[in-house]
Amino acid sequence: MEYVEAPFTISDGIYGSTFFLATGFHGFHVIIGTIFLIICCIRQYMGHFTSKHHFGFEAAAWYWHFVDVVWLFLFVSIYWWGGN
């Protein structure tokens, strides 16, 4: 609903294009990360992880850190600076 009420569209220029592209890419990465965590949950349930063998879970944690840092950059550069 928020995108319908936005005062710009994807075809309004560089800000609209960048906003929707970056938001879409971020949403895509959130979906990938959610699938990653679901797979980790299934593997944990099946007993695939041990205290010595848990790289899949560690990779999922690092992936979410990456998504968080990118989101902070996007928020500051597009929503905060670009909104003024």
TIMI-2910 file (N, C-alpha, C, CB; in pm, 1 decimal, decimal comma, always signed):
<rs>
+----------+----------+----------+----------+----------+----------+----------+----------+----------+----------+----------+----------+------+
!      n_x !      n_y !      n_z !     ca_x !     ca_y !     ca_z !      c_x !      c_y !      c_z !     cb_x !     cb_y !     cb_z ! resn !
+----------+----------+----------+----------+----------+----------+----------+----------+----------+----------+----------+----------+------+
!    +82,0 !   -118,8 !     +0,0 !     +0,0 !     +0,0 !     +0,0 !    +86,7 !   +125,5 !     +0,0 !    -93,5 !     -0,4 !   +120,0 !  Met !
!   +198,8 !   +119,2 !    +67,4 !   +285,3 !   +235,9 !    +75,6 !   +335,7 !   +279,0 !    -61,7 !   +402,6 !   +207,2 !   +167,1 !  Glu !
!   +364,1 !   +182,6 !   -149,3 !   +416,7 !   +216,1 !   -280,8 !   +310,4 !   +281,3 !   -368,9 !   +471,2 !    +91,4 !   -348,6 !  Tyr !
!   +186,3 !   +248,3 !   -348,7 !    +77,9 !   +309,3 !   -425,8 !    +63,4 !   +456,6 !   -389,0 !    -55,2 !   +234,4 !   -401,7 !  Val !
!    +86,5 !   +489,7 !   -263,7 !    +70,8 !   +626,6 !   -216,4 !   +196,9 !   +711,9 !   -231,5 !    +29,2 !   +624,9 !    -72,9 !  Glu !
!   +304,9 !   +654,3 !   -280,5 !   +430,0 !   +728,9 !   -297,2 !   +410,8 !   +838,9 !   -401,9 !   +546,1 !   +633,5 !   -338,7 !  Ala !
!   +475,0 !   +954,7 !   -380,9 !   +458,6 !  +1065,2 !   -475,8 !   +540,5 !  +1048,4 !   -603,7 !   +496,7 !  +1194,6 !   -409,3 !  Pro !
!   +600,9 !   +931,6 !   -626,0 !   +682,3 !   +906,7 !   -744,4 !   +657,8 !   +764,2 !   -792,5 !   +833,2 !   +930,0 !   -714,4 !  Phe !
!   +694,2 !   +738,4 !   -916,8 !   +682,2 !   +604,4 !   -973,8 !   +818,4 !   +561,1 !  -1025,7 !   +575,6 !   +600,5 !  -1087,5 !  Thr !
!   +825,0 !   +438,5 !  -1074,1 !   +951,7 !   +387,3 !  -1125,2 !   +996,3 !   +462,1 !  -1250,8 !   +939,7 !   +238,2 !  -1154,8 !  Ile !
!   +904,4 !   +522,6 !  -1321,9 !   +938,0 !   +592,2 !  -1446,5 !   +955,3 !   +743,0 !  -1429,2 !   +831,2 !   +566,2 !  -1549,2 !  Ser !
!   +955,8 !   +792,5 !  -1305,8 !   +966,6 !   +936,5 !  -1281,8 !  +1108,1 !   +992,2 !  -1287,8 !   +909,1 !   +968,0 !  -1149,6 !  Asp !
!  +1206,2 !   +910,2 !  -1299,0 !  +1343,0 !   +958,8 !  -1303,4 !  +1435,6 !   +868,6 !  -1225,4 !  +1350,9 !  +1099,8 !  -1249,9 !  Gly !
!  +1554,1 !   +920,8 !  -1197,6 !  +1657,7 !   +839,9 !  -1135,0 !  +1621,8 !   +801,4 !   -991,3 !  +1789,8 !   +914,7 !  -1136,8 !  Ile !
!  +1555,8 !   +889,3 !   -916,8 !  +1521,1 !   +855,1 !   -778,3 !  +1418,7 !   +741,8 !   -773,7 !  +1466,2 !   +978,7 !   -704,5 !  Tyr !
!  +1313,7 !   +750,6 !   -852,9 !  +1212,7 !   +645,3 !   -854,5 !  +1270,0 !   +512,4 !   -901,0 !  +1097,0 !   +685,3 !   -943,7 !  Gly !
!  +1351,6 !   +517,0 !  -1006,5 !  +1413,4 !   +394,1 !  -1056,8 !  +1504,9 !   +331,5 !   -953,2 !  +1491,5 !   +422,2 !  -1184,4 !  Ser !
!  +1588,7 !   +413,9 !   -890,6 !  +1681,3 !   +363,7 !   -789,2 !  +1606,7 !   +310,7 !   -668,2 !  +1778,1 !   +473,3 !   -746,7 !  Thr !
!  +1505,1 !   +381,5 !   -625,2 !  +1427,4 !   +339,8 !   -509,0 !  +1365,5 !   +202,6 !   -530,4 !  +1318,6 !   +441,9 !   -478,6 !  Phe !
!  +1294,1 !   +185,2 !   -641,3 !  +1225,4 !    +58,9 !   -664,9 !  +1322,8 !    -54,5 !   -696,2 !  +1126,3 !    +74,5 !   -778,6 !  Phe !
!  +1431,6 !    -26,4 !   -766,6 !  +1532,0 !   -128,8 !   -794,9 !  +1598,5 !   -176,2 !   -665,8 !  +1638,0 !    -74,8 !   -892,8 !  Leu !
!  +1642,4 !    -82,5 !   -582,8 !  +1709,5 !   -118,4 !   -458,3 !  +1614,9 !   -189,6 !   -361,8 !  +1767,4 !     +6,1 !   -392,1 !  Ala !
!  +1491,5 !   -142,6 !   -353,0 !  +1393,4 !   -207,1 !   -265,9 !  +1362,7 !   -348,4 !   -315,6 !  +1264,0 !   -123,4 !   -258,8 !  Thr !
!  +1351,5 !   -364,8 !   -445,3 !  +1326,9 !   -497,5 !   -502,6 !  +1442,1 !   -592,9 !   -480,1 !  +1299,7 !   -486,2 !   -650,0 !  Gly !
!  +1565,1 !   -544,8 !   -501,5 !  +1682,0 !   -629,8 !   -475,9 !  +1690,4 !   -668,5 !   -329,2 !  +1810,7 !   -558,4 !   -518,4 !  Phe !
!  +1662,7 !   -574,0 !   -242,4 !  +1666,8 !   -604,9 !    -99,2 !  +1560,1 !   -708,6 !    -63,9 !  +1646,5 !   -476,5 !    -15,4 !  His !
!  +1440,7 !   -691,9 !   -115,5 !  +1335,7 !   -790,0 !    -91,1 !  +1373,0 !   -927,9 !   -142,6 !  +1206,7 !   -745,0 !   -155,1 !  Gly !
!  +1434,5 !   -933,2 !   -259,4 !  +1482,0 !  -1060,7 !   -314,7 !  +1582,6 !  -1126,7 !   -220,8 !  +1545,7 !  -1039,0 !   -453,4 !  Phe !
!  +1677,0 !  -1048,8 !   -168,7 !  +1777,5 !  -1104,6 !    -77,3 !  +1715,7 !  -1147,8 !    +55,2 !  +1888,0 !  -1002,4 !    -51,6 !  His !
!  +1612,4 !  -1079,5 !   +100,0 !  +1542,4 !  -1122,0 !   +221,7 !  +1474,3 !  -1256,9 !   +197,6 !  +1437,7 !  -1015,0 !   +265,8 !  Val !
!  +1414,2 !  -1274,6 !    +81,3 !  +1351,3 !  -1402,8 !    +48,8 !  +1456,1 !  -1514,0 !    +44,7 !  +1277,0 !  -1394,1 !    -86,6 !  Ile !
!  +1569,6 !  -1489,1 !    -19,5 !  +1678,0 !  -1588,7 !    -24,8 !  +1725,2 !  -1621,7 !   +116,8 !  +1797,2 !  -1536,4 !   -110,8 !  Ile !
!  +1743,0 !  -1519,8 !   +202,0 !  +1786,7 !  -1543,0 !   +339,2 !  +1685,4 !  -1622,5 !   +420,0 !  +1813,8 !  -1411,6 !   +407,5 !  Gly !
!  +1557,8 !  -1597,7 !   +396,2 !  +1453,6 !  -1673,2 !   +465,5 !  +1457,1 !  -1820,2 !   +424,2 !  +1315,1 !  -1612,9 !   +436,5 !  Thr !
!  +1474,5 !  -1846,7 !   +295,4 !  +1488,8 !  -1984,7 !   +248,6 !  +1612,8 !  -2048,7 !   +309,8 !  +1496,6 !  -1989,5 !    +94,5 !  Ile !
!  +1721,3 !  -1973,7 !   +315,2 !  +1845,6 !  -2019,8 !   +376,9 !  +1820,2 !  -2062,8 !   +522,3 !  +1953,7 !  -1908,2 !   +371,3 !  Phe !
!  +1749,0 !  -1981,8 !   +598,5 !  +1720,8 !  -2015,2 !   +738,6 !  +1624,5 !  -2132,9 !   +752,0 !  +1663,3 !  -1894,0 !   +810,4 !  Leu !
!  +1528,3 !  -2143,3 !   +661,7 !  +1437,4 !  -2257,7 !   +665,2 !  +1514,4 !  -2387,8 !   +640,8 !  +1325,2 !  -2241,0 !   +560,1 !  Ile !
!  +1606,1 !  -2384,6 !   +545,3 !  +1689,8 !  -2502,1 !   +518,8 !  +1776,5 !  -2534,1 !   +639,7 !  +1778,1 !  -2479,2 !   +394,5 !  Ile !
!  +1832,2 !  -2432,6 !   +703,7 !  +1911,0 !  -2455,3 !   +825,5 !  +1825,5 !  -2515,9 !   +936,4 !  +1973,6 !  -2324,0 !   +873,8 !  Cys !
!  +1703,2 !  -2470,2 !   +948,9 !  +1612,4 !  -2523,8 !  +1050,3 !  +1582,8 !  -2671,6 !  +1024,1 !  +1481,2 !  -2442,9 !  +1053,1 !  Cys !
!  +1557,5 !  -2704,5 !   +897,9 !  +1532,5 !  -2844,0 !   +861,3 !  +1656,2 !  -2929,1 !   +889,3 !  +1492,3 !  -2854,9 !   +712,4 !  Ile !
!  +1773,8 !  -2878,1 !   +851,6 !  +1897,2 !  -2953,1 !   +876,0 !  +1923,4 !  -2970,1 !  +1025,1 !  +2015,9 !  -2883,1 !   +810,0 !  Arg !
!  +1892,3 !  -2869,1 !  +1105,1 !  +1908,7 !  -2880,6 !  +1250,2 !  +1814,2 !  -2986,5 !  +1306,2 !  +1883,3 !  -2744,6 !  +1318,8 !  Gln !
!  +1692,4 !  -2985,7 !  +1258,7 !  +1593,0 !  -3083,8 !  +1303,0 !  +1638,3 !  -3226,6 !  +1269,0 !  +1455,7 !  -3054,2 !  +1238,0 !  Tyr !
!  +1704,8 !  -3241,3 !  +1154,4 !  +1752,1 !  -3373,1 !  +1111,1 !  +1885,8 !  -3412,1 !  +1173,2 !  +1764,1 !  -3376,1 !   +960,9 !  Met !
!  +1944,0 !  -3322,5 !  +1253,1 !  +2068,6 !  -3352,8 !  +1322,8 !  +2194,4 !  -3339,9 !  +1239,0 !  +2061,8 !  -3488,8 !  +1376,0 !  Gly !
!  +2189,1 !  -3257,5 !  +1134,9 !  +2306,2 !  -3241,2 !  +1048,4 !  +2414,3 !  -3153,0 !  +1108,8 !  +2264,0 !  -3183,8 !   +916,6 !  His !
!  +2381,1 !  -3070,6 !  +1206,4 !  +2478,1 !  -2978,7 !  +1264,9 !  +2530,4 !  -3033,5 !  +1397,3 !  +2415,4 !  -2839,8 !  +1285,5 !  Phe !
!  +2659,7 !  -3015,6 !  +1418,0 !  +2723,1 !  -3049,1 !  +1546,1 !  +2802,3 !  -2927,6 !  +1590,8 !  +2815,7 !  -3176,5 !  +1534,3 !  Thr !
!  +2865,6 !  -2939,0 !  +1707,5 !  +2946,6 !  -2826,7 !  +1756,1 !  +3070,4 !  -2804,8 !  +1669,0 !  +2988,9 !  -2850,9 !  +1901,4 !  Ser !
!  +3112,7 !  -2905,5 !  +1595,7 !  +3230,1 !  -2892,5 !  +1507,3 !  +3191,3 !  -2873,2 !  +1360,9 !  +3318,9 !  -3015,7 !  +1520,2 !  Lys !
!  +3071,6 !  -2916,6 !  +1323,9 !  +3027,6 !  -2913,4 !  +1183,9 !  +2896,3 !  -2835,3 !  +1173,1 !  +3010,2 !  -3058,2 !  +1127,7 !  His !
!  +2909,3 !  -2703,3 !  +1146,5 !  +2791,3 !  -2617,3 !  +1138,2 !  +2811,8 !  -2500,1 !  +1043,0 !  +2755,3 !  -2565,4 !  +1275,8 !  His !
!  +2889,0 !  -2524,2 !   +937,2 !  +2920,7 !  -2415,5 !   +844,9 !  +2795,8 !  -2358,6 !   +777,8 !  +3018,0 !  -2464,1 !   +739,3 !  Phe !
!  +2699,4 !  -2442,4 !   +744,6 !  +2577,0 !  -2394,0 !   +679,5 !  +2504,7 !  -2290,4 !   +764,1 !  +2483,5 !  -2510,3 !   +650,5 !  Gly !
!  +2495,6 !  -2317,6 !   +893,9 !  +2431,4 !  -2221,7 !   +983,6 !  +2513,9 !  -2094,3 !   +996,2 !  +2409,9 !  -2284,0 !  +1121,6 !  Phe !
!  +2645,1 !  -2109,8 !  +1005,0 !  +2732,7 !  -1992,6 !  +1014,2 !  +2724,7 !  -1907,5 !   +887,6 !  +2877,8 !  -2036,3 !  +1039,0 !  Glu !
!  +2717,6 !  -1973,7 !   +772,5 !  +2703,8 !  -1900,3 !   +645,9 !  +2572,1 !  -1823,6 !   +641,9 !  +2712,2 !  -1996,9 !   +526,1 !  Ala !
!  +2464,1 !  -1884,2 !   +693,7 !  +2335,0 !  -1814,7 !   +698,8 !  +2344,0 !  -1691,0 !   +787,4 !  +2224,5 !  -1909,0 !   +750,5 !  Ala !
!  +2413,2 !  -1702,8 !   +900,2 !  +2429,1 !  -1587,6 !   +990,0 !  +2508,4 !  -1476,3 !   +921,9 !  +2499,2 !  -1630,2 !  +1120,5 !  Ala !
!  +2615,2 !  -1510,2 !   +852,0 !  +2694,7 !  -1409,4 !   +781,1 !  +2613,8 !  -1346,0 !   +667,9 !  +2824,0 !  -1472,4 !   +725,1 !  Trp !
!  +2533,1 !  -1426,6 !   +601,2 !  +2448,6 !  -1373,2 !   +494,0 !  +2352,9 !  -1268,4 !   +548,8 !  +2369,8 !  -1486,3 !   +425,1 !  Tyr !
!  +2289,9 !  -1296,2 !   +664,6 !  +2197,8 !  -1199,6 !   +723,2 !  +2270,2 !  -1073,0 !   +767,8 !  +2124,5 !  -1261,7 !   +841,1 !  Trp !
!  +2394,4 !  -1086,9 !   +814,2 !  +2471,5 !   -966,5 !   +847,2 !  +2493,3 !   -882,6 !   +721,7 !  +2607,7 !  -1004,2 !   +911,4 !  His !
!  +2523,3 !   -948,5 !   +610,2 !  +2540,8 !   -878,3 !   +483,4 !  +2411,9 !   -804,4 !   +444,7 !  +2581,6 !   -977,6 !   +372,0 !  Phe !
!  +2297,0 !   -871,9 !   +452,6 !  +2168,8 !   -810,1 !   +417,4 !  +2140,6 !   -690,5 !   +509,3 !  +2053,7 !   -914,0 !   +426,9 !  Val !
!  +2171,7 !   -703,7 !   +638,5 !  +2151,0 !   -593,2 !   +733,3 !  +2237,0 !   -472,2 !   +699,3 !  +2181,5 !   -639,4 !   +875,3 !  Asp !
!  +2363,7 !   -495,6 !   +668,3 !  +2454,5 !   -383,8 !   +637,4 !  +2410,4 !   -314,7 !   +508,4 !  +2601,3 !   -433,8 !   +624,3 !  Val !
!  +2371,7 !   -393,0 !   +409,5 !  +2323,7 !   -333,5 !   +283,9 !  +2197,3 !   -251,3 !   +309,8 !  +2295,6 !   -443,9 !   +177,6 !  Val !
!  +2107,0 !   -303,9 !   +394,9 !  +1984,9 !   -229,2 !   +425,7 !  +2018,0 !    -96,5 !   +494,0 !  +1891,5 !   -313,0 !   +514,9 !  Trp !
!  +2113,6 !    -95,2 !   +585,6 !  +2152,2 !    +30,2 !   +650,7 !  +2203,5 !   +130,3 !   +548,2 !  +2259,3 !     +4,7 !   +758,1 !  Leu !
!  +2286,5 !    +83,2 !   +454,6 !  +2337,3 !   +170,8 !   +348,6 !  +2221,9 !   +224,7 !   +263,7 !  +2438,6 !    +95,0 !   +259,3 !  Phe !
!  +2128,7 !   +136,5 !   +225,3 !  +2015,1 !   +180,6 !   +143,7 !  +1927,3 !   +280,3 !   +218,1 !  +1931,5 !    +60,8 !   +100,7 !  Leu !
!  +1903,1 !   +254,1 !   +344,4 !  +1818,5 !   +344,5 !   +422,0 !  +1879,1 !   +484,3 !   +427,6 !  +1798,0 !   +290,1 !   +563,7 !  Phe !
!  +2008,8 !   +490,7 !   +457,1 !  +2073,9 !   +621,6 !   +468,1 !  +2081,1 !   +690,1 !   +332,0 !  +2215,3 !   +606,9 !   +527,5 !  Val !
!  +2122,0 !   +617,5 !   +228,9 !  +2145,3 !   +682,4 !   +100,0 !  +2017,5 !   +713,9 !    +23,1 !  +2233,1 !   +595,9 !    +15,6 !  Ser !
!  +1916,0 !   +629,0 !    +30,6 !  +1795,0 !   +651,5 !    -49,8 !  +1683,4 !   +717,8 !    +29,8 !  +1745,2 !   +519,9 !   -106,4 !  Ile !
!  +1654,1 !   +663,0 !   +146,3 !  +1539,1 !   +715,5 !   +222,0 !  +1572,7 !   +843,4 !   +297,7 !  +1488,9 !   +610,5 !   +320,0 !  Tyr !
!  +1688,9 !   +845,9 !   +358,1 !  +1724,6 !   +959,5 !   +441,8 !  +1776,1 !  +1075,3 !   +356,7 !  +1830,0 !   +918,6 !   +545,5 !  Trp !
!  +1886,1 !  +1054,1 !   +281,5 !  +1940,5 !  +1161,8 !   +198,7 !  +1849,2 !  +1193,0 !    +80,2 !  +2080,2 !  +1124,5 !   +148,5 !  Trp !
!  +1797,3 !  +1088,4 !    +15,9 !  +1715,8 !  +1108,3 !   -103,9 !  +1578,5 !  +1166,6 !    -74,4 !  +1699,6 !   +978,3 !   -176,1 !  Gly !
!  +1530,6 !  +1150,9 !    +46,6 !  +1397,5 !  +1200,2 !    +80,5 !  +1391,8 !  +1349,2 !   +105,4 !  +1347,2 !  +1129,6 !   +200,2 !  Gly !
!  +1505,5 !  +1412,5 !   +116,4 !  +1508,9 !  +1556,7 !   +145,9 !  +1496,6 !  +1641,4 !    +22,2 !  +1636,0 !  +1592,4 !   +217,6 !  Asn !
+----------+----------+----------+----------+----------+----------+----------+----------+----------+----------+----------+----------+------+
</rs>
